[in-house]
Amino acid sequence: MLQPDSRRRVVLLSPSKLPDAVRSAEEFVVGVQGTGLTRVRVQGRRDARGGWITIADASGAAMRQVVDGFAIKRSPGARDRPIERLRIELTFRTTNTRPLTRISVNPSR
């Protein structure tokens, strides 16, 4: 279950040492049961000591609805660089608790 904080945000951290397929991700899919998701920001870092770099950020119409949730297109820029870990920030309209149903990475075609 996701419980947004007082700023209506939830931050999720992936495990470290992600598979190589993440580096070539074209989009990220986030599934949340219910409505009210207003923004998704995905950040990555190259190693455990590195800073977070925004690699995808979408709100409104830029969050394309798909069968499993919302697809967030990766920003153009540095690709095929190692990504050690992801940080996914979700922003909602309210602080209501809701289930997370999916997080996935779609590789480039």
C-alpha angles and dihedrals in degrees: 000000000000118000112190116216125235089283088055093248137129122192120202125191123203123221114269124257098044121195119270091250089075092066091063096042114146095189143356124227121211121186120196123171113237129015136286104080104142105168141015122194120183120195129182137192129206098218140001093268096044129101126250117267121196108238099167132018126168141161136169115358092359087072098081112207114231133172093271098041132283126344115216114198117225116245117250113254135070109026132164091036119128116268113200097182142358129224114199118193118194122192122198137189092239140018093246116138115248137172123256108225104177149002117181142157122228111205122222115275 
